[in-house]
């Protein structure tokens, strides 16, 4: 009889412990549930704030060389608004026409010439202007609604000109660009005023390319021209 009581007592004790354990596990699970839900929540993240320049030029494409490429390199404009590359000449730019047509911009700003001036041919200016005219003709044919503006080749520092004397031809080249723009009845903007009055602090270390502030000033100038 004592043996039966002992067995019954042990069984009751085991059942009691098991029930208590289940209750504790359930309570623990209930307490931890909110934490699990919090970890699973998706936090809304916002992308980069669109700048005033990006908003204003959202339907434009800047077409050109490494000087032009600085607009996207320095995050002044989005990559979709810049179609440019190092070493690009008016001739090489013809290869990018399919991409330009695909983007279908309302305004096209062309900044080419820094590399054309250095092109190893008998008459770099004449050779470049011939290809420039061909480029403009293709744009007019394929994107007839687009407003085209040529931008002058930017001057270099005295040190850069000393290292590469062919940069002395920049002013003469820009005269050719201005005449071409008049002939084609398209826009032309001279960028040299941005760099007047000793603005050497806008240049990068090579005296040819530019820091971000130059592009801010350039876009301010262009905004006034196209508004």
C-alpha atoms as an extended CHARMM CRD file, in Angstrom:
* protein
*
       227  EXT
         1         1  UNK       CA              0.0000000000        0.0000000000        0.0000000000  PROA      1               0.0000000000
         2         2  UNK       CA              2.8200000000        2.3580000000        0.8940000000  PROA      2               0.0000000000
         3         3  UNK       CA              4.4740000000        1.4310000000       -2.3790000000  PROA      3               0.0000000000
         4         4  UNK       CA              1.3310000000        2.3820000000       -4.3580000000  PROA      4               0.0000000000
         5         5  UNK       CA              1.1140000000        5.7200000000       -2.5340000000  PROA      5               0.0000000000
         6         6  UNK       CA              4.7350000000        6.4220000000       -3.3580000000  PROA      6               0.0000000000
         7         7  UNK       CA              4.2270000000        5.6310000000       -7.0570000000  PROA      7               0.0000000000
         8         8  UNK       CA              1.0830000000        7.7550000000       -7.2280000000  PROA      8               0.0000000000
         9         9  UNK       CA              2.8670000000       10.6080000000       -5.4890000000  PROA      9               0.0000000000
        10        10  UNK       CA              5.7580000000       10.4100000000       -7.9500000000  PROA      10              0.0000000000
        11        11  UNK       CA              3.3940000000       10.3820000000      -10.9310000000  PROA      11              0.0000000000
        12        12  UNK       CA              1.4790000000       13.3930000000       -9.6490000000  PROA      12              0.0000000000
        13        13  UNK       CA              4.7430000000       15.2270000000       -9.0500000000  PROA      13              0.0000000000
        14        14  UNK       CA              5.9960000000       14.4660000000      -12.5780000000  PROA      14              0.0000000000
        15        15  UNK       CA              2.7460000000       15.6540000000      -14.1630000000  PROA      15              0.0000000000
        16        16  UNK       CA              2.8190000000       18.8440000000      -12.0940000000  PROA      16              0.0000000000
        17        17  UNK       CA              6.4080000000       19.5900000000      -13.1640000000  PROA      17              0.0000000000
        18        18  UNK       CA              5.5870000000       18.9180000000      -16.8260000000  PROA      18              0.0000000000
        19        19  UNK       CA              2.5900000000       21.2460000000      -16.7540000000  PROA      19              0.0000000000
        20        20  UNK       CA              4.6390000000       23.9640000000      -15.0830000000  PROA      20              0.0000000000
        21        21  UNK       CA              7.3490000000       23.6240000000      -17.7110000000  PROA      21              0.0000000000
        22        22  UNK       CA              4.7950000000       23.9490000000      -20.5300000000  PROA      22              0.0000000000
        23        23  UNK       CA              3.3000000000       27.0490000000      -18.9390000000  PROA      23              0.0000000000
        24        24  UNK       CA              6.7550000000       28.6350000000      -18.5770000000  PROA      24              0.0000000000
        25        25  UNK       CA              7.6270000000       27.8550000000      -22.1940000000  PROA      25              0.0000000000
        26        26  UNK       CA              4.3270000000       29.3130000000      -23.3850000000  PROA      26              0.0000000000
        27        27  UNK       CA              4.8270000000       32.4600000000      -21.3140000000  PROA      27              0.0000000000
        28        28  UNK       CA              8.4020000000       32.8220000000      -22.5720000000  PROA      28              0.0000000000
        29        29  UNK       CA              7.2430000000       32.4440000000      -26.1610000000  PROA      29              0.0000000000
        30        30  UNK       CA              4.5110000000       35.0230000000      -25.6180000000  PROA      30              0.0000000000
        31        31  UNK       CA              6.9620000000       37.5200000000      -24.1160000000  PROA      31              0.0000000000
        32        32  UNK       CA              9.4760000000       37.0650000000      -26.9500000000  PROA      32              0.0000000000
        33        33  UNK       CA              6.9230000000       37.3480000000      -29.7600000000  PROA      33              0.0000000000
        34        34  UNK       CA              6.8830000000       41.1550000000      -29.9930000000  PROA      34              0.0000000000
        35        35  UNK       CA             10.6770000000       41.1750000000      -30.3410000000  PROA      35              0.0000000000
        36        36  UNK       CA             10.4890000000       38.7510000000      -33.2440000000  PROA      36              0.0000000000
        37        37  UNK       CA              7.8430000000       40.8830000000      -34.9330000000  PROA      37              0.0000000000
        38        38  UNK       CA              9.8980000000       44.0340000000      -34.4680000000  PROA      38              0.0000000000
        39        39  UNK       CA             12.9110000000       42.4270000000      -36.0800000000  PROA      39              0.0000000000
        40        40  UNK       CA             10.7860000000       41.3800000000      -39.0160000000  PROA      40              0.0000000000
        41        41  UNK       CA              9.4030000000       44.8410000000      -39.6930000000  PROA      41              0.0000000000
        42        42  UNK       CA             10.6320000000       46.5280000000      -42.9120000000  PROA      42              0.0000000000
        43        43  UNK       CA             12.0480000000       49.9620000000      -42.2470000000  PROA      43              0.0000000000
        44        44  UNK       CA             11.2070000000       52.4220000000      -45.0000000000  PROA      44              0.0000000000
        45        45  UNK       CA             14.3610000000       53.9860000000      -46.4090000000  PROA      45              0.0000000000
        46        46  UNK       CA             14.4480000000       57.0610000000      -48.5480000000  PROA      46              0.0000000000
        47        47  UNK       CA             16.8350000000       57.5100000000      -51.4600000000  PROA      47              0.0000000000
        48        48  UNK       CA             19.1380000000       60.5110000000      -51.9640000000  PROA      48              0.0000000000
        49        49  UNK       CA             17.3570000000       63.8300000000      -51.9330000000  PROA      49              0.0000000000
        50        50  UNK       CA             17.0610000000       65.2090000000      -55.4600000000  PROA      50              0.0000000000
        51        51  UNK       CA             19.0320000000       68.4220000000      -55.7910000000  PROA      51              0.0000000000
        52        52  UNK       CA             17.8150000000       71.5800000000      -57.4750000000  PROA      52              0.0000000000
        53        53  UNK       CA             20.1710000000       70.9360000000      -60.3990000000  PROA      53              0.0000000000
        54        54  UNK       CA             18.9890000000       67.3520000000      -60.8330000000  PROA      54              0.0000000000
        55        55  UNK       CA             15.3750000000       68.4930000000      -60.8640000000  PROA      55              0.0000000000
        56        56  UNK       CA             15.9730000000       71.3070000000      -63.3370000000  PROA      56              0.0000000000
        57        57  UNK       CA             18.0460000000       69.2070000000      -65.7590000000  PROA      57              0.0000000000
        58        58  UNK       CA             16.0900000000       65.9700000000      -65.3720000000  PROA      58              0.0000000000
        59        59  UNK       CA             15.0870000000       66.0370000000      -69.0550000000  PROA      59              0.0000000000
        60        60  UNK       CA             18.5470000000       67.0100000000      -70.3020000000  PROA      60              0.0000000000
        61        61  UNK       CA             21.6320000000       65.0960000000      -71.3860000000  PROA      61              0.0000000000
        62        62  UNK       CA             25.1610000000       66.4780000000      -71.1680000000  PROA      62              0.0000000000
        63        63  UNK       CA             27.0830000000       64.9150000000      -74.0240000000  PROA      63              0.0000000000
        64        64  UNK       CA             30.8570000000       65.0430000000      -74.1140000000  PROA      64              0.0000000000
        65        65  UNK       CA             34.2930000000       64.1400000000      -72.8040000000  PROA      65              0.0000000000
        66        66  UNK       CA             35.9350000000       63.7830000000      -69.3900000000  PROA      66              0.0000000000
        67        67  UNK       CA             35.2120000000       67.4310000000      -68.5540000000  PROA      67              0.0000000000
        68        68  UNK       CA             31.5230000000       66.6750000000      -69.0760000000  PROA      68              0.0000000000
        69        69  UNK       CA             31.8340000000       63.4040000000      -67.1740000000  PROA      69              0.0000000000
        70        70  UNK       CA             32.7380000000       65.3850000000      -64.0590000000  PROA      70              0.0000000000
        71        71  UNK       CA             29.0470000000       66.2390000000      -63.6630000000  PROA      71              0.0000000000
        72        72  UNK       CA             28.1920000000       62.6520000000      -62.7430000000  PROA      72              0.0000000000
        73        73  UNK       CA             31.5870000000       61.8010000000      -61.2370000000  PROA      73              0.0000000000
        74        74  UNK       CA             31.0540000000       64.5060000000      -58.6040000000  PROA      74              0.0000000000
        75        75  UNK       CA             27.3520000000       63.5690000000      -58.2170000000  PROA      75              0.0000000000
        76        76  UNK       CA             26.2090000000       66.9900000000      -59.3710000000  PROA      76              0.0000000000
        77        77  UNK       CA             23.8720000000       65.3080000000      -61.8690000000  PROA      77              0.0000000000
        78        78  UNK       CA             22.5990000000       61.7560000000      -62.1480000000  PROA      78              0.0000000000
        79        79  UNK       CA             24.3680000000       59.3590000000      -64.4980000000  PROA      79              0.0000000000
        80        80  UNK       CA             21.2620000000       59.1380000000      -66.6710000000  PROA      80              0.0000000000
        81        81  UNK       CA             21.7220000000       62.8250000000      -67.5090000000  PROA      81              0.0000000000
        82        82  UNK       CA             25.3610000000       62.4930000000      -68.5400000000  PROA      82              0.0000000000
        83        83  UNK       CA             26.6830000000       60.6680000000      -71.6020000000  PROA      83              0.0000000000
        84        84  UNK       CA             30.4150000000       61.2230000000      -71.6310000000  PROA      84              0.0000000000
        85        85  UNK       CA             33.8100000000       59.5780000000      -71.3380000000  PROA      85              0.0000000000
        86        86  UNK       CA             37.5330000000       60.2490000000      -71.1460000000  PROA      86              0.0000000000
        87        87  UNK       CA             39.2210000000       60.8410000000      -74.4930000000  PROA      87              0.0000000000
        88        88  UNK       CA             35.9320000000       61.4670000000      -76.2920000000  PROA      88              0.0000000000
        89        89  UNK       CA             36.1600000000       63.5210000000      -79.4790000000  PROA      89              0.0000000000
        90        90  UNK       CA             33.4300000000       64.7140000000      -81.8320000000  PROA      90              0.0000000000
        91        91  UNK       CA             34.2460000000       61.7490000000      -84.0540000000  PROA      91              0.0000000000
        92        92  UNK       CA             34.0390000000       59.1900000000      -81.2370000000  PROA      92              0.0000000000
        93        93  UNK       CA             30.8330000000       60.7860000000      -79.9460000000  PROA      93              0.0000000000
        94        94  UNK       CA             29.1120000000       59.6120000000      -83.1360000000  PROA      94              0.0000000000
        95        95  UNK       CA             29.3370000000       56.0890000000      -81.7120000000  PROA      95              0.0000000000
        96        96  UNK       CA             27.1050000000       57.1310000000      -78.7900000000  PROA      96              0.0000000000
        97        97  UNK       CA             24.2190000000       58.3410000000      -80.9280000000  PROA      97              0.0000000000
        98        98  UNK       CA             22.1280000000       55.2030000000      -80.3720000000  PROA      98              0.0000000000
        99        99  UNK       CA             22.3150000000       55.6940000000      -76.6070000000  PROA      99              0.0000000000
       100       100  UNK       CA             21.5000000000       59.3910000000      -76.9290000000  PROA      100             0.0000000000
       101       101  UNK       CA             18.4610000000       58.5940000000      -79.0700000000  PROA      101             0.0000000000
       102       102  UNK       CA             17.3360000000       56.0100000000      -76.5200000000  PROA      102             0.0000000000
       103       103  UNK       CA             17.4030000000       58.6130000000      -73.7360000000  PROA      103             0.0000000000
       104       104  UNK       CA             15.3320000000       61.0000000000      -75.8700000000  PROA      104             0.0000000000
       105       105  UNK       CA             16.1850000000       64.2120000000      -73.9710000000  PROA      105             0.0000000000
       106       106  UNK       CA             14.4240000000       67.5470000000      -74.3540000000  PROA      106             0.0000000000
       107       107  UNK       CA             17.7150000000       69.4320000000      -74.1390000000  PROA      107             0.0000000000
       108       108  UNK       CA             21.2140000000       68.3840000000      -75.1920000000  PROA      108             0.0000000000
       109       109  UNK       CA             24.3120000000       70.2450000000      -74.0120000000  PROA      109             0.0000000000
       110       110  UNK       CA             27.4320000000       69.2390000000      -75.9410000000  PROA      110             0.0000000000
       111       111  UNK       CA             30.8410000000       69.8310000000      -74.3870000000  PROA      111             0.0000000000
       112       112  UNK       CA             33.5320000000       68.3990000000      -76.6500000000  PROA      112             0.0000000000
       113       113  UNK       CA             36.8330000000       69.6930000000      -77.9720000000  PROA      113             0.0000000000
       114       114  UNK       CA             39.4790000000       69.3510000000      -75.2560000000  PROA      114             0.0000000000
       115       115  UNK       CA             40.6380000000       66.0980000000      -76.8290000000  PROA      115             0.0000000000
       116       116  UNK       CA             39.9110000000       67.1660000000      -80.4240000000  PROA      116             0.0000000000
       117       117  UNK       CA             42.5180000000       69.9180000000      -80.0880000000  PROA      117             0.0000000000
       118       118  UNK       CA             45.1450000000       67.2830000000      -79.2970000000  PROA      118             0.0000000000
       119       119  UNK       CA             44.1720000000       64.9580000000      -82.1440000000  PROA      119             0.0000000000
       120       120  UNK       CA             47.2310000000       63.9450000000      -84.2560000000  PROA      120             0.0000000000
       121       121  UNK       CA             46.1300000000       65.2630000000      -87.6420000000  PROA      121             0.0000000000
       122       122  UNK       CA             47.2710000000       68.0860000000      -89.9080000000  PROA      122             0.0000000000
       123       123  UNK       CA             44.3540000000       70.3580000000      -89.0000000000  PROA      123             0.0000000000
       124       124  UNK       CA             42.6940000000       69.2170000000      -85.7530000000  PROA      124             0.0000000000
       125       125  UNK       CA             40.1860000000       72.0820000000      -85.7410000000  PROA      125             0.0000000000
       126       126  UNK       CA             38.9080000000       71.4650000000      -89.2820000000  PROA      126             0.0000000000
       127       127  UNK       CA             38.7670000000       67.7140000000      -88.6910000000  PROA      127             0.0000000000
       128       128  UNK       CA             36.8290000000       68.1860000000      -85.4620000000  PROA      128             0.0000000000
       129       129  UNK       CA             34.3750000000       70.7110000000      -86.9330000000  PROA      129             0.0000000000
       130       130  UNK       CA             33.5880000000       68.3210000000      -89.7690000000  PROA      130             0.0000000000
       131       131  UNK       CA             32.6350000000       65.5830000000      -87.2880000000  PROA      131             0.0000000000
       132       132  UNK       CA             30.8960000000       68.0610000000      -84.9900000000  PROA      132             0.0000000000
       133       133  UNK       CA             28.6660000000       69.1540000000      -87.8810000000  PROA      133             0.0000000000
       134       134  UNK       CA             27.9160000000       65.5160000000      -88.6760000000  PROA      134             0.0000000000
       135       135  UNK       CA             26.9930000000       64.9120000000      -85.0240000000  PROA      135             0.0000000000
       136       136  UNK       CA             24.6340000000       67.8930000000      -84.9570000000  PROA      136             0.0000000000
       137       137  UNK       CA             23.0470000000       66.7620000000      -88.2150000000  PROA      137             0.0000000000
       138       138  UNK       CA             22.3280000000       63.3180000000      -86.7870000000  PROA      138             0.0000000000
       139       139  UNK       CA             20.7930000000       64.8170000000      -83.6510000000  PROA      139             0.0000000000
       140       140  UNK       CA             18.5470000000       67.0690000000      -85.7240000000  PROA      140             0.0000000000
       141       141  UNK       CA             17.4400000000       64.0970000000      -87.8090000000  PROA      141             0.0000000000
       142       142  UNK       CA             16.8630000000       61.5990000000      -84.9910000000  PROA      142             0.0000000000
       143       143  UNK       CA             15.8200000000       63.9780000000      -82.1990000000  PROA      143             0.0000000000
       144       144  UNK       CA             14.2010000000       66.8940000000      -84.0350000000  PROA      144             0.0000000000
       145       145  UNK       CA             12.4110000000       68.2080000000      -80.9230000000  PROA      145             0.0000000000
       146       146  UNK       CA             15.5740000000       68.4140000000      -78.8070000000  PROA      146             0.0000000000
       147       147  UNK       CA             17.1130000000       71.8160000000      -78.1170000000  PROA      147             0.0000000000
       148       148  UNK       CA             20.8600000000       71.6350000000      -78.7380000000  PROA      148             0.0000000000
       149       149  UNK       CA             23.4170000000       73.9090000000      -77.0830000000  PROA      149             0.0000000000
       150       150  UNK       CA             27.1650000000       73.8390000000      -77.7100000000  PROA      150             0.0000000000
       151       151  UNK       CA             29.4070000000       74.6620000000      -74.7560000000  PROA      151             0.0000000000
       152       152  UNK       CA             32.8130000000       76.2380000000      -75.2240000000  PROA      152             0.0000000000
       153       153  UNK       CA             35.9770000000       74.3080000000      -74.4690000000  PROA      153             0.0000000000
       154       154  UNK       CA             37.1050000000       75.3320000000      -70.9970000000  PROA      154             0.0000000000
       155       155  UNK       CA             40.4790000000       77.0610000000      -70.6110000000  PROA      155             0.0000000000
       156       156  UNK       CA             43.3380000000       75.3780000000      -68.7790000000  PROA      156             0.0000000000
       157       157  UNK       CA             45.8100000000       76.7990000000      -66.2810000000  PROA      157             0.0000000000
       158       158  UNK       CA             49.0900000000       78.3700000000      -67.3700000000  PROA      158             0.0000000000
       159       159  UNK       CA             50.9880000000       75.3670000000      -66.0130000000  PROA      159             0.0000000000
       160       160  UNK       CA             48.8420000000       72.9420000000      -68.0120000000  PROA      160             0.0000000000
       161       161  UNK       CA             49.3260000000       75.0220000000      -71.1510000000  PROA      161             0.0000000000
       162       162  UNK       CA             53.0700000000       75.0350000000      -70.6040000000  PROA      162             0.0000000000
       163       163  UNK       CA             53.0810000000       71.2390000000      -70.3980000000  PROA      163             0.0000000000
       164       164  UNK       CA             50.8420000000       70.9290000000      -73.4890000000  PROA      164             0.0000000000
       165       165  UNK       CA             51.2830000000       73.9470000000      -75.8240000000  PROA      165             0.0000000000
       166       166  UNK       CA             48.4430000000       72.7980000000      -78.1180000000  PROA      166             0.0000000000
       167       167  UNK       CA             46.0150000000       74.0860000000      -75.5030000000  PROA      167             0.0000000000
       168       168  UNK       CA             46.9020000000       77.5620000000      -76.7740000000  PROA      168             0.0000000000
       169       169  UNK       CA             44.5040000000       76.7770000000      -79.6260000000  PROA      169             0.0000000000
       170       170  UNK       CA             41.4450000000       76.6680000000      -77.3360000000  PROA      170             0.0000000000
       171       171  UNK       CA             40.2880000000       80.2190000000      -78.1450000000  PROA      171             0.0000000000
       172       172  UNK       CA             40.5890000000       79.6160000000      -81.8820000000  PROA      172             0.0000000000
       173       173  UNK       CA             38.7020000000       76.3330000000      -81.5470000000  PROA      173             0.0000000000
       174       174  UNK       CA             35.9160000000       78.0670000000      -79.6270000000  PROA      174             0.0000000000
       175       175  UNK       CA             35.5660000000       80.6240000000      -82.4180000000  PROA      175             0.0000000000
       176       176  UNK       CA             34.9520000000       77.6930000000      -84.7500000000  PROA      176             0.0000000000
       177       177  UNK       CA             32.3230000000       76.2970000000      -82.3630000000  PROA      177             0.0000000000
       178       178  UNK       CA             30.5410000000       79.6390000000      -82.1760000000  PROA      178             0.0000000000
       179       179  UNK       CA             30.4520000000       79.9140000000      -85.9770000000  PROA      179             0.0000000000
       180       180  UNK       CA             29.1700000000       76.3410000000      -86.2430000000  PROA      180             0.0000000000
       181       181  UNK       CA             26.3800000000       77.0510000000      -83.7590000000  PROA      181             0.0000000000
       182       182  UNK       CA             25.3140000000       80.1260000000      -85.7290000000  PROA      182             0.0000000000
       183       183  UNK       CA             25.3790000000       78.1790000000      -88.9900000000  PROA      183             0.0000000000
       184       184  UNK       CA             23.3070000000       75.3360000000      -87.5060000000  PROA      184             0.0000000000
       185       185  UNK       CA             20.9650000000       77.7670000000      -85.7200000000  PROA      185             0.0000000000
       186       186  UNK       CA             21.5470000000       76.1870000000      -82.3130000000  PROA      186             0.0000000000
       187       187  UNK       CA             22.6360000000       77.5580000000      -78.9430000000  PROA      187             0.0000000000
       188       188  UNK       CA             26.1620000000       78.4130000000      -77.8560000000  PROA      188             0.0000000000
       189       189  UNK       CA             27.3390000000       79.2600000000      -74.3430000000  PROA      189             0.0000000000
       190       190  UNK       CA             30.7920000000       80.5600000000      -73.4610000000  PROA      190             0.0000000000
       191       191  UNK       CA             31.9230000000       78.9850000000      -70.1850000000  PROA      191             0.0000000000
       192       192  UNK       CA             35.1160000000       81.0120000000      -69.8040000000  PROA      192             0.0000000000
       193       193  UNK       CA             33.5720000000       83.7370000000      -67.5680000000  PROA      193             0.0000000000
       194       194  UNK       CA             33.2260000000       81.1200000000      -64.8260000000  PROA      194             0.0000000000
       195       195  UNK       CA             37.0050000000       80.8590000000      -64.7340000000  PROA      195             0.0000000000
       196       196  UNK       CA             37.8850000000       84.5390000000      -64.9350000000  PROA      196             0.0000000000
       197       197  UNK       CA             39.3010000000       86.6550000000      -62.1150000000  PROA      197             0.0000000000
       198       198  UNK       CA             41.7910000000       84.0790000000      -60.8740000000  PROA      198             0.0000000000
       199       199  UNK       CA             39.4590000000       81.1480000000      -60.2970000000  PROA      199             0.0000000000
       200       200  UNK       CA             42.2910000000       78.6310000000      -60.2340000000  PROA      200             0.0000000000
       201       201  UNK       CA             40.8320000000       77.1160000000      -57.0750000000  PROA      201             0.0000000000
       202       202  UNK       CA             38.1100000000       75.5630000000      -59.2540000000  PROA      202             0.0000000000
       203       203  UNK       CA             40.6560000000       73.4270000000      -61.1020000000  PROA      203             0.0000000000
       204       204  UNK       CA             41.7090000000       69.9470000000      -60.1760000000  PROA      204             0.0000000000
       205       205  UNK       CA             45.4100000000       69.2520000000      -59.6680000000  PROA      205             0.0000000000
       206       206  UNK       CA             46.0970000000       68.7500000000      -63.3990000000  PROA      206             0.0000000000
       207       207  UNK       CA             44.8760000000       72.2430000000      -64.2880000000  PROA      207             0.0000000000
       208       208  UNK       CA             42.5010000000       70.7950000000      -66.9030000000  PROA      208             0.0000000000
       209       209  UNK       CA             39.6750000000       69.0920000000      -65.0260000000  PROA      209             0.0000000000
       210       210  UNK       CA             37.5250000000       70.5960000000      -62.2970000000  PROA      210             0.0000000000
       211       211  UNK       CA             36.2830000000       70.3580000000      -58.7340000000  PROA      211             0.0000000000
       212       212  UNK       CA             32.5490000000       70.0990000000      -57.9570000000  PROA      212             0.0000000000
       213       213  UNK       CA             32.1130000000       73.8570000000      -57.4190000000  PROA      213             0.0000000000
       214       214  UNK       CA             32.9090000000       74.5430000000      -61.0760000000  PROA      214             0.0000000000
       215       215  UNK       CA             29.9760000000       72.3890000000      -62.1620000000  PROA      215             0.0000000000
       216       216  UNK       CA             27.6300000000       74.1630000000      -59.7710000000  PROA      216             0.0000000000
       217       217  UNK       CA             28.5840000000       77.4750000000      -61.3430000000  PROA      217             0.0000000000
       218       218  UNK       CA             28.3150000000       76.0490000000      -64.8400000000  PROA      218             0.0000000000
       219       219  UNK       CA             24.7850000000       74.8010000000      -64.2300000000  PROA      219             0.0000000000
       220       220  UNK       CA             23.7970000000       78.1280000000      -62.6810000000  PROA      220             0.0000000000
       221       221  UNK       CA             24.9880000000       79.8290000000      -65.8680000000  PROA      221             0.0000000000
       222       222  UNK       CA             23.0930000000       77.3800000000      -68.0730000000  PROA      222             0.0000000000
       223       223  UNK       CA             19.9110000000       77.7280000000      -66.0280000000  PROA      223             0.0000000000
       224       224  UNK       CA             19.9140000000       81.4420000000      -66.7650000000  PROA      224             0.0000000000
       225       225  UNK       CA             20.4450000000       80.7190000000      -70.4640000000  PROA      225             0.0000000000
       226       226  UNK       CA             17.6230000000       78.2050000000      -70.9140000000  PROA      226             0.0000000000
       227       227  UNK       CA             14.9450000000       79.5380000000      -68.5310000000  PROA      227             0.0000000000
